[in-house]
Amino acid sequence: MPGLDPFKLGEEVRKQVTRVRGGVEERRYYRFRGGRWYGGIATGDVVGCNLRCKFCWSWRFSYYTDRGEFYSPLRVFHTLRDIAVRRGYKYVRLSGGEPTLSWRHLVELLRLFSETNLIFILETNGLLIGKYEEYARELAGFPNIAVRVSFKGTTPEEFELLTGADRSFFEYQFKALENLFNAGLKPGEDFYPAVMLSFSSRDNYNSFKKRLSQIHPALAESIDEEYVILYPHVVELLKKSGLKPRVAYKPDGVPDFMI
């Protein structure tokens, strides 16, 4: 039985988590925060995603569409900038769900931050950037962006197991990297891959790195390795999904188990 279609799901989610007011696209957010990631970063957590990852730390908001409240790009800009300035951060990002579902909202936010010295880290599963080359070209027009394409596993089979999406859509994540490269962004600097490795074998990871090298060698050398962090609500989801990671970490950074 085929898995879900993330593009169809994403369109349904988009209708629930975006709205247009006065010609401006607004997006649902459930919180804004500062944090230690990337050495210190201001984060806006969005509602809604086009995948159903079974290890997701924000599943209580990414799975659903009726949480949080709508924010305009300008309001998000002021909120994130204030957090960054107050805490001395040089990075901002959107996280929690899939930012590219509200594309015009995202682009306007990027435009606002392009007039600052802050670096915008776009955390995305890359599916829509892989589908639409013009998205990559638009992103390449911003001088202070870093695109982090988060792969959900190292093989099509892992992708389907972990996300609920049909394995055929795994290829769009690689296509996102190709589109970003062809748009003129620098691999390993302006864009780079991340990958969830808690459920992957060493052989699969090695094959994954070879595939990245075929796009550009720098991509295989700039992988951001991700592992499950065992927050209580993540453990709850893993149990519901019947998944057991090979490697996972407690919230304090201590390895929990390997199988």
N, C-alpha and C positions, 0 to 999 in steps of 0.2 A: 504494500500500500504506500503510495507516494506521500512525502511529507508536505507541510504547508508551503504555500507560495508567499515569500516575504514581501513581494511587491504588492500583491493583492491585500495582504494583511496590513501593510504599511499605509496603503491608501485609505483603508477603513479607519485605522488609528489616526491618521492625519486629520480626517474630518472631525474627530472628537477632541483633538488636542491643539488645533489651531482655529483661529477665527480672524476675520478682517474687520477692522474698525477704522473708519476714516481713511481707507486705502492702505492701512498699515496691517501687516500680518502679525498677530500676537500668538504666543505659545504658552501652554501651561507649564508652570514650574512648581515644584513642591518645596524647595528650600534653596537658600544661598548660604555659603559657608567659606571659611578659610581652612586650609589644611596643609599637612607636611609634604604631600606628594610633590615631586619635581623640585624639592627644596623649598617649597612654599608657593601656594597657588590659590587664587580666588575661584570658586566653583559655583556655577548655577546648575542645579539638578533638574532636568526636564522630565516631564511625564510622557510615557508612551514609547514603544519600540516596535520594530518590524520583525523581531525574532523573539523566541521564547526560551532563552537559555536556561538550562536546568541547574546552573550553578550561580545564577545572577544575584549579586549582592543587593540590587535594588528592585527585585521582582515585585515587591508590594506596590511599586509605583510604575515600573516599566510594563507590567502585564495589564494594567488597568488604565482607563482613560478619564476617569471622573475625579481625579485627585488634584490638589493644588489650586492655583488660580492663574488667570491669564496675565501676561506681562508683555508690554510693547518692547521692541528692541532698545529704544532709548531708556526705558526704565531699567532694563537688564544691564545696559551699559553703565548707567550711574551706580547701580547697586554693586556690580563687580569691581568697577574702578575704585569705588570708595573703600571696599574691603582690601584691595591690593595696595592702595596708597597708605591706608591706615596701618597695615601690617608690613609694609616694605617689600611686598612681593613684586616680581617682574613677569609673572605668568597669570593668565586667566584661562578658563575653559568652560565648556558645557559637558555635563556627564549625566549619569543616572539612566538615561534613555538614549534614543537615537536622534541626535541634533539635526540630521539632514532631512528628516521628515517635514520640517517647516523651513523649506529652502529659502524663501524670500526673507523670512525673519532672520535666518542665519546670516545671509549675505549682508543685510543692513547692519547687523551687529558687527560683522567683520569690518564693514566700512567705517563704523564709528571708532573701533579700536585701531584702525589703520592710521588714525590721526594722533595716536599716543605712542609712548615708548614701550608699552606692554606687549608681550608676545602671547598670541592666542593659540592654544593647543586644541585642535579639533579632534576629539576622540570619537571615532566612528567605526561601524562595522564595514563601511566602504561599499555596501551593495549598490546604493544609488549612484555613487561616483563611478562604480564599474559599469552601470547600465547607461549612464548619460555622460558622454565625453565632455559636453559643455559645462557640466558641474566642475570638472577638473580644471577647465580653462578659466572659469570664473575664480576659482580658488587661487590659481596662479597669479591673479592680478593683485593680490594683497601681499605687501612686503614683510609683514610681521606674523606670518602664520606657520604653524607646524602641524602637519596632518598625521595623526597616529591611527593607522588602519589596524583594527583589532580582529585578528583571525580567531575563529571559534573552532580550534582544533587544527590538526596538521594534515588531515585527509578528508575527502568528501564523506566518508563513512563516519568519521568523528564529528564532522560538522552536522550531519543529520542527527546523530545520536544526541549531541549536546544542545542543539537549537530547536529541534522539531521541524526545521525546514528541510525540504527535499535536497538531497546531496548535490543535485545538478546546479544549485545556486552557489555552491562553494567557489566555483570558478570566477564569479563576479568579484570576489575579494582580490584575487590576483589581477583581474582586469582593472580594478581601481588603481592599483600601483602602476600598471602600464599607462593608464590614462594620465595620471599625475606626472609621470616621467615624460610622456609625450607632450604634456602641456608646458614643460620647461622647469618644473620644480626639481630641486637637487635631491637625489636619493640619499638617505642617511642623514640629511640635514633638514630640508624642508618637508620631507615626508619619510615615514619609516613604518615597518610592520611591528605589531605586537601579536603575541599568540598565547592562547590558553594551553598550558602543557600538563596540567594535572591529570589528564586522562590519556596522554600520548606515550607511545613507546619510543625508545631511543632511535630505532630504525626509521620510524615514521618522521621523527623530527629531522633526522639527517636528510631524508628525501625532500622534506619541506624546504630545508635550507638550499638544497640544490635547485629547487624550482625557483626560489627567490633569486638565486645567482643568475639564472637565465634571463631575468628581467634586468638586473644590474647587480654586480658583486657587492656593492655597498649595502644593499638591502639585507643580505645574509649576515653582514657584520654589524648591523645596527638593530637587531631584534630586541624588543622589550619583552622579556619572558614573564608571563603571568601565571600565577598559581592560585588556587582557591584559598580564600581566607575564611576560616570556620567561625564566622559570626553565628549566633544562635539561629537567626532567621534563614541563613544559608544552609545550615545543617538540616533545618526543617524541610527546605526545598529539596535537598539532595536525597533525603529519606523518602519523600513523596515520589521522587523520580526514579528511585532505585539505583542511584549512582554512588559509586565509591571511588574517590580519587586515588591515583597511585601516589601522589604527593600533595599534601595540603599543609597549611600553616595556621597556627592559632593567631588570634588578633595581636598577640605580643611578639609575633615574628618567629616563634619557635616551631620547627617542623613537627607535625602531629603524627603522621604515619606514612609509610611507603609499603606498597605491595608489588 
